[in-house]
Amino acid sequence: MTATEQKEVFRSILEDALGEENRYETIKEIHDKIHEKITENTESSPKT
């Protein structure tokens, strides 16, 4: 699956989960948590 496809699937899942109430703060919090996890994983990954 390409990055674009992954992004679209993720967006679709968020829309389904949040329904019509796509509140900015909720989406921002989800984004921040994902970014935090990516940063943690990047920093802890062994360098090759």
C-alpha distance matrix in Angstrom:
0.0 3.8 6.7 8.1 6.0 6.5 9.9 10.7 10.0 12.1 14.6 15.0 15.7 18.2 19.9 20.3 21.7 23.9 25.1 27.4 28.5 25.9 28.3 27.7 28.9 26.5 23.4 24.9 25.5 22.0 20.8 23.5 22.8 19.1 20.3 23.0 20.8 18.6 22.0 23.4 20.7 20.8 24.6 24.8 22.4 24.5 24.9 24.4
3.8 0.0 3.8 5.4 5.1 6.2 8.6 9.9 10.6 12.2 14.2 15.3 16.5 18.4 20.0 21.1 22.5 24.2 25.5 27.3 28.3 25.3 27.6 26.5 27.9 26.0 22.6 23.7 24.8 21.5 19.7 22.4 22.2 18.5 19.1 22.1 20.4 17.8 20.8 22.8 20.3 19.8 23.6 24.3 22.0 24.1 24.0 23.6
6.7 3.8 0.0 3.8 5.4 5.0 6.1 8.6 9.9 10.4 12.2 14.1 15.2 16.4 18.3 19.9 20.9 22.3 23.8 25.5 26.0 22.9 24.8 23.4 24.7 23.0 19.5 20.3 21.5 18.4 16.3 18.9 19.0 15.3 15.6 18.9 17.5 14.8 17.7 20.0 17.9 17.3 21.1 22.2 20.2 22.7 22.6 22.7
8.1 5.4 3.8 0.0 3.8 5.4 5.1 6.3 8.7 9.9 10.6 12.3 14.3 15.4 16.6 18.4 20.0 21.0 22.1 23.4 24.3 21.2 23.4 22.2 24.0 22.5 18.8 19.9 21.7 18.7 16.6 19.7 20.3 16.8 17.3 20.8 19.9 17.4 20.3 22.8 21.0 20.5 24.2 25.5 23.8 26.3 26.2 26.3
6.0 5.1 5.4 3.8 0.0 3.8 5.4 5.1 6.2 8.5 9.8 10.5 12.3 14.2 15.3 16.5 18.3 19.9 20.7 22.5 23.7 21.0 23.6 22.9 24.7 22.6 19.3 21.0 22.3 19.0 17.6 20.9 20.9 17.5 18.7 21.9 20.5 18.5 21.8 23.9 21.9 21.9 25.6 26.5 24.7 27.3 27.6 27.7
6.5 6.2 5.0 5.4 3.8 0.0 3.8 5.4 5.1 6.1 8.5 9.8 10.5 12.3 14.2 15.3 16.4 18.2 19.6 21.7 22.4 19.6 21.9 21.2 22.5 20.2 17.0 18.6 19.4 16.0 14.8 17.9 17.5 14.0 15.5 18.5 16.9 15.1 18.6 20.4 18.5 18.9 22.6 23.3 21.7 24.6 25.2 25.7
9.9 8.6 6.1 5.1 5.4 3.8 0.0 3.8 5.5 5.1 6.1 8.6 9.9 10.6 12.3 14.2 15.3 16.3 17.8 19.4 20.0 16.9 19.0 18.0 19.5 17.7 14.2 15.6 17.1 13.9 12.3 15.7 16.0 12.8 13.9 17.4 16.5 14.8 17.9 20.2 18.9 19.1 22.6 23.8 22.7 25.8 26.2 27.0
10.7 9.9 8.6 6.3 5.1 5.4 3.8 0.0 3.8 5.4 5.1 6.1 8.6 9.9 10.5 12.3 14.2 15.3 16.0 17.5 18.7 16.0 18.7 18.3 20.3 18.3 15.0 17.1 18.8 15.7 14.6 18.3 18.6 15.7 17.2 20.6 19.7 18.4 21.6 23.7 22.5 22.8 26.3 27.4 26.3 29.4 29.9 30.5
10.0 10.6 9.9 8.7 6.2 5.1 5.5 3.8 0.0 3.8 5.4 5.0 6.2 8.7 9.9 10.5 12.2 14.2 15.1 17.3 18.6 16.3 19.1 19.2 20.7 18.1 15.3 17.8 18.7 15.2 14.9 18.5 18.0 15.2 17.4 20.4 19.0 18.1 21.6 23.2 21.7 22.7 26.1 26.7 25.7 28.8 29.7 30.4
12.1 12.2 10.4 9.9 8.5 6.1 5.1 5.4 3.8 0.0 3.8 5.4 5.1 6.2 8.6 9.9 10.5 12.1 13.9 16.2 16.7 14.1 16.4 16.3 17.4 14.8 11.9 14.3 14.9 11.4 11.3 14.8 14.3 11.6 14.1 16.9 15.8 15.2 18.6 20.2 19.2 20.3 23.6 24.3 23.7 27.0 28.1 29.3
14.6 14.2 12.2 10.6 9.8 8.5 6.1 5.1 5.4 3.8 0.0 3.8 5.5 5.1 6.2 8.7 9.9 10.5 11.7 13.4 14.1 11.3 13.9 13.8 15.7 13.4 10.3 13.0 14.5 11.5 11.2 15.0 15.3 13.2 15.2 18.3 17.9 17.4 20.5 22.4 21.8 22.7 25.8 26.9 26.5 29.9 30.8 32.0
15.0 15.3 14.1 12.3 10.5 9.8 8.6 6.1 5.0 5.4 3.8 0.0 3.8 5.4 5.1 6.2 8.6 9.9 10.3 12.4 13.9 11.9 15.2 15.9 17.9 15.2 12.8 15.9 17.1 14.1 14.5 18.2 18.1 16.1 18.5 21.4 20.6 20.3 23.6 25.3 24.4 25.6 28.8 29.6 29.0 32.4 33.5 34.5
15.7 16.5 15.2 14.3 12.3 10.5 9.9 8.6 6.2 5.1 5.5 3.8 0.0 3.8 5.4 5.1 6.1 8.5 9.8 12.7 13.6 12.0 14.9 15.9 17.1 13.9 12.0 15.3 15.6 12.3 13.5 16.9 16.1 14.4 17.4 19.7 18.6 18.9 22.3 23.5 22.7 24.4 27.4 27.8 27.5 31.0 32.4 33.7
18.2 18.4 16.4 15.4 14.2 12.3 10.6 9.9 8.7 6.2 5.1 5.4 3.8 0.0 3.8 5.4 5.1 5.9 8.1 10.6 10.7 8.6 11.2 12.2 13.3 10.3 8.3 11.8 12.3 9.4 10.8 14.3 13.9 12.8 15.7 18.0 17.6 18.1 21.2 22.5 22.3 23.9 26.7 27.4 27.6 31.2 32.6 34.1
19.9 20.0 18.3 16.6 15.3 14.2 12.3 10.5 9.9 8.6 6.2 5.1 5.4 3.8 0.0 3.8 5.5 5.3 5.6 7.6 8.8 7.3 10.7 12.3 14.3 11.6 9.9 13.6 14.7 12.4 13.7 17.2 17.3 16.3 18.9 21.4 21.2 21.6 24.6 26.1 26.0 27.4 30.2 31.1 31.1 34.7 35.9 37.4
20.3 21.1 19.9 18.4 16.5 15.3 14.2 12.3 10.5 9.9 8.7 6.2 5.1 5.4 3.8 0.0 3.8 5.6 5.3 8.5 10.2 9.9 13.2 15.3 16.8 13.7 12.7 16.4 16.9 14.3 16.2 19.5 18.9 18.0 21.0 23.2 22.5 23.2 26.4 27.5 27.1 28.9 31.7 32.2 32.2 35.8 37.3 38.6
21.7 22.5 20.9 20.0 18.3 16.4 15.3 14.2 12.2 10.5 9.9 8.6 6.1 5.1 5.5 3.8 0.0 3.8 5.7 9.2 9.5 9.3 11.8 14.1 14.7 11.2 11.0 14.6 14.3 11.9 14.5 17.3 16.4 16.1 19.3 21.0 20.4 21.6 24.6 25.4 25.4 27.5 30.0 30.3 30.7 34.4 36.1 37.8
23.9 24.2 22.3 21.0 19.9 18.2 16.3 15.3 14.2 12.1 10.5 9.9 8.5 5.9 5.3 5.6 3.8 0.0 3.8 6.4 5.8 5.8 8.3 10.9 11.9 8.8 9.0 12.7 12.9 11.3 13.8 16.6 16.3 16.5 19.3 21.1 21.1 22.4 25.1 26.1 26.5 28.4 30.7 31.5 32.1 35.8 37.4 39.3
25.1 25.5 23.8 22.1 20.7 19.6 17.8 16.0 15.1 13.9 11.7 10.3 9.8 8.1 5.6 5.3 5.7 3.8 0.0 3.7 5.5 6.7 9.9 12.9 14.6 12.0 12.0 15.7 16.4 14.9 17.1 20.0 20.0 20.0 22.7 24.7 24.7 25.8 28.5 29.7 29.9 31.7 34.2 34.9 35.4 39.0 40.5 42.2
27.4 27.3 25.5 23.4 22.5 21.7 19.4 17.5 17.3 16.2 13.4 12.4 12.7 10.6 7.6 8.5 9.2 6.4 3.7 0.0 3.8 5.8 8.8 11.9 14.2 12.5 12.6 16.0 17.3 16.5 18.2 21.1 21.7 21.8 24.1 26.2 26.8 27.7 30.1 31.6 32.1 33.6 36.0 37.1 37.6 41.3 42.6 44.3
28.5 28.3 26.0 24.3 23.7 22.4 20.0 18.7 18.6 16.7 14.1 13.9 13.6 10.7 8.8 10.2 9.5 5.8 5.5 3.8 0.0 3.8 5.6 9.1 10.9 9.4 10.3 13.5 14.5 14.3 16.3 18.7 19.5 20.2 22.3 24.1 25.0 26.2 28.4 29.8 30.7 32.2 34.3 35.5 36.3 40.1 41.4 43.4
25.9 25.3 22.9 21.2 21.0 19.6 16.9 16.0 16.3 14.1 11.3 11.9 12.0 8.6 7.3 9.9 9.3 5.8 6.7 5.8 3.8 0.0 3.8 6.3 8.7 7.4 7.1 10.3 11.9 11.6 13.0 15.7 16.8 17.2 19.1 21.2 22.2 23.1 25.2 26.9 27.8 29.0 31.2 32.6 33.4 37.1 38.2 40.2
28.3 27.6 24.8 23.4 23.6 21.9 19.0 18.7 19.1 16.4 13.9 15.2 14.9 11.2 10.7 13.2 11.8 8.3 9.9 8.8 5.6 3.8 0.0 3.8 5.6 5.4 6.5 8.6 10.2 11.1 12.5 14.4 15.9 17.0 18.5 20.2 21.8 23.0 24.6 26.2 27.6 28.8 30.6 32.2 33.3 37.1 38.2 40.5
27.7 26.5 23.4 22.2 22.9 21.2 18.0 18.3 19.2 16.3 13.8 15.9 15.9 12.2 12.3 15.3 14.1 10.9 12.9 11.9 9.1 6.3 3.8 0.0 3.8 5.5 5.3 6.0 8.5 10.0 10.5 12.1 14.3 15.4 16.2 18.1 20.1 21.0 22.2 24.2 25.8 26.6 28.3 30.2 31.4 35.0 35.9 38.2
28.9 27.9 24.7 24.0 24.7 22.5 19.5 20.3 20.7 17.4 15.7 17.9 17.1 13.3 14.3 16.8 14.7 11.9 14.6 14.2 10.9 8.7 5.6 3.8 0.0 3.8 5.5 5.0 6.0 8.6 9.8 10.3 12.2 14.2 15.1 16.2 18.4 19.9 20.8 22.3 24.3 25.4 26.7 28.5 30.0 33.7 34.8 37.4
26.5 26.0 23.0 22.5 22.6 20.2 17.7 18.3 18.1 14.8 13.4 15.2 13.9 10.3 11.6 13.7 11.2 8.8 12.0 12.5 9.4 7.4 5.4 5.5 3.8 0.0 3.8 5.4 5.2 6.3 8.7 9.9 10.8 12.5 14.3 15.4 16.9 18.6 20.1 21.3 22.9 24.4 26.0 27.3 28.7 32.5 33.9 36.3
23.4 22.6 19.5 18.8 19.3 17.0 14.2 15.0 15.3 11.9 10.3 12.8 12.0 8.3 9.9 12.7 11.0 9.0 12.0 12.6 10.3 7.1 6.5 5.3 5.5 3.8 0.0 3.8 5.4 5.1 6.2 8.6 10.0 10.7 12.2 14.2 15.6 16.6 18.3 20.1 21.2 22.4 24.3 25.9 26.9 30.6 31.7 34.0
24.9 23.7 20.3 19.9 21.0 18.6 15.6 17.1 17.8 14.3 13.0 15.9 15.3 11.8 13.6 16.4 14.6 12.7 15.7 16.0 13.5 10.3 8.6 6.0 5.0 5.4 3.8 0.0 3.8 5.4 5.0 6.1 8.6 9.9 10.4 12.1 14.3 15.3 16.3 18.3 20.0 20.8 22.3 24.3 25.6 29.2 30.1 32.7
25.5 24.8 21.5 21.7 22.3 19.4 17.1 18.8 18.7 14.9 14.5 17.1 15.6 12.3 14.7 16.9 14.3 12.9 16.4 17.3 14.5 11.9 10.2 8.5 6.0 5.2 5.4 3.8 0.0 3.8 5.4 5.1 6.2 8.6 9.8 10.5 12.4 14.3 15.3 16.5 18.4 19.9 21.1 22.6 24.3 28.0 29.3 32.0
22.0 21.5 18.4 18.7 19.0 16.0 13.9 15.7 15.2 11.4 11.5 14.1 12.3 9.4 12.4 14.3 11.9 11.3 14.9 16.5 14.3 11.6 11.1 10.0 8.6 6.3 5.1 5.4 3.8 0.0 3.8 5.5 5.2 6.2 8.6 9.9 10.8 12.4 14.3 15.5 16.7 18.3 20.1 21.3 22.5 26.3 27.7 30.2
20.8 19.7 16.3 16.6 17.6 14.8 12.3 14.6 14.9 11.3 11.2 14.5 13.5 10.8 13.7 16.2 14.5 13.8 17.1 18.2 16.3 13.0 12.5 10.5 9.8 8.7 6.2 5.0 5.4 3.8 0.0 3.8 5.5 5.2 6.1 8.5 10.0 10.6 12.2 14.2 15.4 16.3 18.3 20.0 21.0 24.6 25.6 28.0
23.5 22.4 18.9 19.7 20.9 17.9 15.7 18.3 18.5 14.8 15.0 18.2 16.9 14.3 17.2 19.5 17.3 16.6 20.0 21.1 18.7 15.7 14.4 12.1 10.3 9.9 8.6 6.1 5.1 5.5 3.8 0.0 3.8 5.5 5.1 6.1 8.7 9.9 10.5 12.2 14.3 15.2 16.4 18.3 19.9 23.5 24.6 27.3
22.8 22.2 19.0 20.3 20.9 17.5 16.0 18.6 18.0 14.3 15.3 18.1 16.1 13.9 17.3 18.9 16.4 16.3 20.0 21.7 19.5 16.8 15.9 14.3 12.2 10.8 10.0 8.6 6.2 5.2 5.5 3.8 0.0 3.8 5.4 5.0 6.3 8.7 9.9 10.6 12.4 14.2 15.4 16.6 18.2 22.0 23.6 26.4
19.1 18.5 15.3 16.8 17.5 14.0 12.8 15.7 15.2 11.6 13.2 16.1 14.4 12.8 16.3 18.0 16.1 16.5 20.0 21.8 20.2 17.2 17.0 15.4 14.2 12.5 10.7 9.9 8.6 6.2 5.2 5.5 3.8 0.0 3.8 5.4 5.2 6.2 8.6 9.9 10.6 12.2 14.3 15.4 16.3 20.1 21.5 23.9
20.3 19.1 15.6 17.3 18.7 15.5 13.9 17.2 17.4 14.1 15.2 18.5 17.4 15.7 18.9 21.0 19.3 19.3 22.7 24.1 22.3 19.1 18.5 16.2 15.1 14.3 12.2 10.4 9.8 8.6 6.1 5.1 5.4 3.8 0.0 3.8 5.5 5.1 6.1 8.6 9.9 10.4 12.2 14.2 15.3 18.9 19.8 22.4
23.0 22.1 18.9 20.8 21.9 18.5 17.4 20.6 20.4 16.9 18.3 21.4 19.7 18.0 21.4 23.2 21.0 21.1 24.7 26.2 24.1 21.2 20.2 18.1 16.2 15.4 14.2 12.1 10.5 9.9 8.5 6.1 5.0 5.4 3.8 0.0 3.8 5.5 5.2 6.2 8.7 9.9 10.7 12.3 14.2 17.8 19.2 22.2
20.8 20.4 17.5 19.9 20.5 16.9 16.5 19.7 19.0 15.8 17.9 20.6 18.6 17.6 21.2 22.5 20.4 21.1 24.7 26.8 25.0 22.2 21.8 20.1 18.4 16.9 15.6 14.3 12.4 10.8 10.0 8.7 6.3 5.2 5.5 3.8 0.0 3.8 5.4 5.0 6.1 8.5 9.9 10.5 12.0 15.8 17.6 20.4
18.6 17.8 14.8 17.4 18.5 15.1 14.8 18.4 18.1 15.2 17.4 20.3 18.9 18.1 21.6 23.2 21.6 22.4 25.8 27.7 26.2 23.1 23.0 21.0 19.9 18.6 16.6 15.3 14.3 12.4 10.6 9.9 8.7 6.2 5.1 5.5 3.8 0.0 3.8 5.5 5.1 6.0 8.6 9.9 10.4 14.1 15.3 17.8
22.0 20.8 17.7 20.3 21.8 18.6 17.9 21.6 21.6 18.6 20.5 23.6 22.3 21.2 24.6 26.4 24.6 25.1 28.5 30.1 28.4 25.2 24.6 22.2 20.8 20.1 18.3 16.3 15.3 14.3 12.2 10.5 9.9 8.6 6.1 5.2 5.4 3.8 0.0 3.8 5.5 5.1 6.1 8.5 9.9 13.3 14.2 17.2
23.4 22.8 20.0 22.8 23.9 20.4 20.2 23.7 23.2 20.2 22.4 25.3 23.5 22.5 26.1 27.5 25.4 26.1 29.7 31.6 29.8 26.9 26.2 24.2 22.3 21.3 20.1 18.3 16.5 15.5 14.2 12.2 10.6 9.9 8.6 6.2 5.0 5.5 3.8 0.0 3.8 5.5 5.3 6.1 8.5 12.0 13.8 17.1
20.7 20.3 17.9 21.0 21.9 18.5 18.9 22.5 21.7 19.2 21.8 24.4 22.7 22.3 26.0 27.1 25.4 26.5 29.9 32.1 30.7 27.8 27.6 25.8 24.3 22.9 21.2 20.0 18.4 16.7 15.4 14.3 12.4 10.6 9.9 8.7 6.1 5.1 5.5 3.8 0.0 3.8 5.5 5.2 5.9 9.7 11.8 14.5
20.8 19.8 17.3 20.5 21.9 18.9 19.1 22.8 22.7 20.3 22.7 25.6 24.4 23.9 27.4 28.9 27.5 28.4 31.7 33.6 32.2 29.0 28.8 26.6 25.4 24.4 22.4 20.8 19.9 18.3 16.3 15.2 14.2 12.2 10.4 9.9 8.5 6.0 5.1 5.5 3.8 0.0 3.8 5.5 5.3 8.6 9.4 12.3
24.6 23.6 21.1 24.2 25.6 22.6 22.6 26.3 26.1 23.6 25.8 28.8 27.4 26.7 30.2 31.7 30.0 30.7 34.2 36.0 34.3 31.2 30.6 28.3 26.7 26.0 24.3 22.3 21.1 20.1 18.3 16.4 15.4 14.3 12.2 10.7 9.9 8.6 6.1 5.3 5.5 3.8 0.0 3.8 5.6 8.1 9.2 12.7
24.8 24.3 22.2 25.5 26.5 23.3 23.8 27.4 26.7 24.3 26.9 29.6 27.8 27.4 31.1 32.2 30.3 31.5 34.9 37.1 35.5 32.6 32.2 30.2 28.5 27.3 25.9 24.3 22.6 21.3 20.0 18.3 16.6 15.4 14.2 12.3 10.5 9.9 8.5 6.1 5.2 5.5 3.8 0.0 3.8 6.4 8.9 12.3
22.4 22.0 20.2 23.8 24.7 21.7 22.7 26.3 25.7 23.7 26.5 29.0 27.5 27.6 31.1 32.2 30.7 32.1 35.4 37.6 36.3 33.4 33.3 31.4 30.0 28.7 26.9 25.6 24.3 22.5 21.0 19.9 18.2 16.3 15.3 14.2 12.0 10.4 9.9 8.5 5.9 5.3 5.6 3.8 0.0 3.8 6.3 9.1
24.5 24.1 22.7 26.3 27.3 24.6 25.8 29.4 28.8 27.0 29.9 32.4 31.0 31.2 34.7 35.8 34.4 35.8 39.0 41.3 40.1 37.1 37.1 35.0 33.7 32.5 30.6 29.2 28.0 26.3 24.6 23.5 22.0 20.1 18.9 17.8 15.8 14.1 13.3 12.0 9.7 8.6 8.1 6.4 3.8 0.0 3.8 6.4
24.9 24.0 22.6 26.2 27.6 25.2 26.2 29.9 29.7 28.1 30.8 33.5 32.4 32.6 35.9 37.3 36.1 37.4 40.5 42.6 41.4 38.2 38.2 35.9 34.8 33.9 31.7 30.1 29.3 27.7 25.6 24.6 23.6 21.5 19.8 19.2 17.6 15.3 14.2 13.8 11.8 9.4 9.2 8.9 6.3 3.8 0.0 3.8
24.4 23.6 22.7 26.3 27.7 25.7 27.0 30.5 30.4 29.3 32.0 34.5 33.7 34.1 37.4 38.6 37.8 39.3 42.2 44.3 43.4 40.2 40.5 38.2 37.4 36.3 34.0 32.7 32.0 30.2 28.0 27.3 26.4 23.9 22.4 22.2 20.4 17.8 17.2 17.1 14.5 12.3 12.7 12.3 9.1 6.4 3.8 0.0
